[in-house]
Amino acid sequence: MNATAMAARVPDHAHVVVPADGPERSARLDVVTVTRTVSEALRPLPQGATLDPEALAASVELLTGHIRLLLPLAEAAYNRSRPPEMKGPGLVGHGLAYVLRRMAWDAPDPDASPHGAHAWVQDSARCVQQLLGLALAGERGRQHAGGAR
């Protein structure tokens, strides 16, 4: 699902409260801001465009923040929805492990390697899409379960 489709499935307000582990048991997400960041990062570059290191550095910072916020929420949603009889991590578990391993490394320096930083930004935006989808799927499941009671 792309960022635009994800944003269309969100209520009219910009913030969604999703279940989370920890003392608060929930987190507030600004879905509109996250999806805008993803859309910007995945926008195609015009032929012959020059990459702006400052803009890349800003994108790296935003996407890193989104991943750090969303990763625990996506993991919590995955753990809540995972069937107890399931053996191994499954495709979603492997995807979460990939994002976790990826975050152990710094992004390429946009001044030294603008194309490397741009590739990192695009890959990070795709990770954010997936993490947001998982976090929102957990919230939709919780809403449906609450309505069935």
C-alpha positions as YAML, in Angstrom:
chain: A
units: angstrom
residues:
- id: 1
  name: MET
  ca: [0.00, 0.00, 0.00]
- id: 2
  name: ASN
  ca: [1.43, 3.41, -0.91]
- id: 3
  name: ALA
  ca: [1.53, 6.42, 1.41]
- id: 4
  name: THR
  ca: [-1.40, 8.14, -0.29]
- id: 5
  name: ALA
  ca: [-3.63, 5.09, 0.09]
- id: 6
  name: MET
  ca: [-2.54, 4.75, 3.71]
- id: 7
  name: ALA
  ca: [-3.39, 8.38, 4.44]
- id: 8
  name: ALA
  ca: [-6.80, 7.96, 2.78]
- id: 9
  name: ARG
  ca: [-7.65, 5.17, 5.23]
- id: 10
  name: VAL
  ca: [-6.90, 7.35, 8.26]
- id: 11
  name: PRO
  ca: [-9.68, 9.29, 9.98]
- id: 12
  name: ASP
  ca: [-10.10, 12.98, 9.11]
- id: 13
  name: HIS
  ca: [-7.88, 14.09, 11.97]
- id: 14
  name: ALA
  ca: [-4.10, 13.91, 11.65]
- id: 15
  name: HIS
  ca: [-3.42, 11.94, 14.82]
- id: 16
  name: VAL
  ca: [-4.19, 8.31, 15.52]
- id: 17
  name: VAL
  ca: [-3.61, 6.60, 18.86]
- id: 18
  name: VAL
  ca: [-2.13, 3.14, 18.40]
- id: 19
  name: PRO
  ca: [-1.49, 0.43, 21.00]
- id: 20
  name: ALA
  ca: [2.07, 0.23, 22.29]
- id: 21
  name: ASP
  ca: [4.13, -1.57, 24.88]
- id: 22
  name: GLY
  ca: [5.31, 0.39, 27.86]
- id: 23
  name: PRO
  ca: [3.72, 2.31, 30.71]
- id: 24
  name: GLU
  ca: [1.37, 4.42, 28.57]
- id: 25
  name: ARG
  ca: [0.12, 1.40, 26.55]
- id: 26
  name: SER
  ca: [-0.50, 3.69, 23.54]
- id: 27
  name: ALA
  ca: [1.25, 6.21, 21.33]
- id: 28
  name: ARG
  ca: [-0.06, 9.13, 19.33]
- id: 29
  name: LEU
  ca: [0.95, 9.17, 15.66]
- id: 30
  name: ASP
  ca: [0.77, 12.13, 13.30]
- id: 31
  name: VAL
  ca: [-0.03, 10.02, 10.26]
- id: 32
  name: VAL
  ca: [-0.32, 12.96, 7.88]
- id: 33
  name: THR
  ca: [3.19, 14.18, 8.66]
- id: 34
  name: VAL
  ca: [4.65, 10.69, 8.33]
- id: 35
  name: THR
  ca: [2.93, 10.06, 5.00]
- id: 36
  name: ARG
  ca: [4.03, 13.46, 3.66]
- id: 37
  name: THR
  ca: [7.62, 12.67, 4.59]
- id: 38
  name: VAL
  ca: [7.37, 9.32, 2.78]
- id: 39
  name: SER
  ca: [5.79, 10.90, -0.29]
- id: 40
  name: GLU
  ca: [8.53, 13.54, -0.46]
- id: 41
  name: ALA
  ca: [11.27, 10.94, -0.11]
- id: 42
  name: LEU
  ca: [9.82, 8.72, -2.84]
- id: 43
  name: ARG
  ca: [9.07, 11.51, -5.31]
- id: 44
  name: PRO
  ca: [10.88, 10.76, -8.58]
- id: 45
  name: LEU
  ca: [13.81, 13.01, -9.41]
- id: 46
  name: PRO
  ca: [13.64, 14.88, -12.70]
- id: 47
  name: GLN
  ca: [16.20, 13.87, -15.32]
- id: 48
  name: GLY
  ca: [19.53, 15.61, -14.59]
- id: 49
  name: ALA
  ca: [18.45, 16.90, -11.17]
- id: 50
  name: THR
  ca: [21.15, 17.77, -8.67]
- id: 51
  name: LEU
  ca: [20.80, 16.28, -5.20]
- id: 52
  name: ASP
  ca: [20.80, 18.85, -2.38]
- id: 53
  name: PRO
  ca: [22.90, 17.55, 0.56]
- id: 54
  name: GLU
  ca: [21.06, 19.78, 3.06]
- id: 55
  name: ALA
  ca: [17.65, 18.49, 1.95]
- id: 56
  name: LEU
  ca: [18.97, 14.92, 2.05]
- id: 57
  name: ALA
  ca: [20.31, 15.44, 5.58]
- id: 58
  name: ALA
  ca: [16.90, 16.77, 6.67]
- id: 59
  name: SER
  ca: [15.17, 13.75, 5.10]
- id: 60
  name: VAL
  ca: [17.61, 11.37, 6.80]
- id: 61
  name: GLU
  ca: [16.84, 12.98, 10.16]
- id: 62
  name: LEU
  ca: [13.06, 12.88, 9.68]
- id: 63
  name: LEU
  ca: [12.97, 9.30, 8.41]
- id: 64
  name: THR
  ca: [15.29, 8.09, 11.15]
- id: 65
  name: GLY
  ca: [12.95, 9.66, 13.71]
- id: 66
  name: HIS
  ca: [9.89, 8.08, 12.08]
- id: 67
  name: ILE
  ca: [11.55, 4.65, 12.09]
- id: 68
  name: ARG
  ca: [12.56, 4.98, 15.75]
- id: 69
  name: LEU
  ca: [8.98, 5.91, 16.64]
- id: 70
  name: LEU
  ca: [7.26, 3.31, 14.45]
- id: 71
  name: LEU
  ca: [9.50, 0.27, 14.90]
- id: 72
  name: PRO
  ca: [8.42, -0.55, 18.47]
- id: 73
  name: LEU
  ca: [4.77, 0.13, 17.57]
- id: 74
  name: ALA
  ca: [4.97, -2.19, 14.55]
- id: 75
  name: GLU
  ca: [6.72, -4.87, 16.63]
- id: 76
  name: ALA
  ca: [4.01, -4.62, 19.28]
- id: 77
  name: ALA
  ca: [1.26, -4.91, 16.64]
- id: 78
  name: TYR
  ca: [3.03, -7.89, 15.08]
- id: 79
  name: ASN
  ca: [3.46, -9.63, 18.44]
- id: 80
  name: ARG
  ca: [-0.21, -9.08, 19.34]
- id: 81
  name: SER
  ca: [-1.47, -10.44, 16.02]
- id: 82
  name: ARG
  ca: [0.97, -13.35, 15.66]
- id: 83
  name: PRO
  ca: [-0.69, -16.74, 16.13]
- id: 84
  name: PRO
  ca: [0.81, -18.58, 19.13]
- id: 85
  name: GLU
  ca: [1.31, -21.75, 17.08]
- id: 86
  name: MET
  ca: [3.40, -19.92, 14.47]
- id: 87
  name: LYS
  ca: [6.94, -21.28, 14.21]
- id: 88
  name: GLY
  ca: [9.70, -18.83, 13.35]
- id: 89
  name: PRO
  ca: [9.41, -15.10, 12.73]
- id: 90
  name: GLY
  ca: [7.54, -15.25, 9.42]
- id: 91
  name: LEU
  ca: [7.88, -12.70, 6.63]
- id: 92
  name: VAL
  ca: [6.82, -9.76, 8.82]
- id: 93
  name: GLY
  ca: [9.25, -10.75, 11.56]
- id: 94
  name: HIS
  ca: [12.09, -10.92, 9.04]
- id: 95
  name: GLY
  ca: [11.13, -7.48, 7.73]
- id: 96
  name: LEU
  ca: [11.17, -6.02, 11.24]
- id: 97
  name: ALA
  ca: [14.56, -7.63, 11.88]
- id: 98
  name: TYR
  ca: [15.88, -6.06, 8.66]
- id: 99
  name: VAL
  ca: [14.79, -2.58, 9.76]
- id: 100
  name: LEU
  ca: [16.32, -3.12, 13.21]
- id: 101
  name: ARG
  ca: [19.66, -4.25, 11.71]
- id: 102
  name: ARG
  ca: [19.58, -1.39, 9.22]
- id: 103
  name: MET
  ca: [19.19, 1.17, 11.99]
- id: 104
  name: ALA
  ca: [22.43, -0.06, 13.59]
- id: 105
  name: TRP
  ca: [24.33, 1.68, 10.78]
- id: 106
  name: ASP
  ca: [24.54, 5.39, 10.06]
- id: 107
  name: ALA
  ca: [23.14, 6.77, 6.82]
- id: 108
  name: PRO
  ca: [25.69, 7.77, 4.18]
- id: 109
  name: ASP
  ca: [26.97, 11.33, 4.51]
- id: 110
  name: PRO
  ca: [24.94, 13.45, 2.03]
- id: 111
  name: ASP
  ca: [27.93, 15.76, 1.40]
- id: 112
  name: ALA
  ca: [30.34, 12.90, 0.63]
- id: 113
  name: SER
  ca: [27.87, 10.62, -1.15]
- id: 114
  name: PRO
  ca: [24.63, 12.32, -2.19]
- id: 115
  name: HIS
  ca: [23.54, 9.37, -4.35]
- id: 116
  name: GLY
  ca: [24.20, 6.93, -1.51]
- id: 117
  name: ALA
  ca: [22.25, 9.15, 0.89]
- id: 118
  name: HIS
  ca: [19.40, 9.43, -1.62]
- id: 119
  name: ALA
  ca: [19.22, 5.62, -1.94]
- id: 120
  name: TRP
  ca: [19.21, 5.38, 1.88]
- id: 121
  name: VAL
  ca: [16.38, 7.94, 2.08]
- id: 122
  name: GLN
  ca: [14.27, 6.03, -0.44]
- id: 123
  name: ASP
  ca: [14.83, 2.69, 1.30]
- id: 124
  name: SER
  ca: [14.04, 4.30, 4.66]
- id: 125
  name: ALA
  ca: [10.82, 5.74, 3.26]
- id: 126
  name: ARG
  ca: [9.75, 2.25, 2.16]
- id: 127
  name: CYS
  ca: [10.57, 0.95, 5.64]
- id: 128
  name: VAL
  ca: [8.45, 3.72, 7.17]
- id: 129
  name: GLN
  ca: [5.55, 2.78, 4.85]
- id: 130
  name: GLN
  ca: [5.69, -0.80, 6.03]
- id: 131
  name: LEU
  ca: [6.06, 0.09, 9.71]
- id: 132
  name: LEU
  ca: [3.19, 2.57, 9.54]
- id: 133
  name: GLY
  ca: [1.03, -0.03, 7.83]
- id: 134
  name: LEU
  ca: [1.74, -2.52, 10.60]
- id: 135
  name: ALA
  ca: [1.09, 0.02, 13.36]
- id: 136
  name: LEU
  ca: [-2.18, 1.14, 11.75]
- id: 137
  name: ALA
  ca: [-3.25, -2.45, 11.06]
- id: 138
  name: GLY
  ca: [-2.84, -3.15, 14.77]
- id: 139
  name: GLU
  ca: [-5.05, -0.18, 15.59]
- id: 140
  name: ARG
  ca: [-7.72, -1.19, 13.04]
- id: 141
  name: GLY
  ca: [-7.75, -4.71, 14.47]
- id: 142
  name: ARG
  ca: [-8.16, -3.35, 17.98]
- id: 143
  name: GLN
  ca: [-11.04, -1.10, 16.88]
- id: 144
  name: HIS
  ca: [-12.82, -4.00, 15.17]
- id: 145
  name: ALA
  ca: [-12.36, -6.26, 18.19]
- id: 146
  name: GLY
  ca: [-13.68, -3.55, 20.52]
- id: 147
  name: GLY
  ca: [-16.75, -3.02, 18.32]
- id: 148
  name: ALA
  ca: [-17.56, -6.75, 18.33]
- id: 149
  name: ARG
  ca: [-17.86, -6.93, 22.11]
...
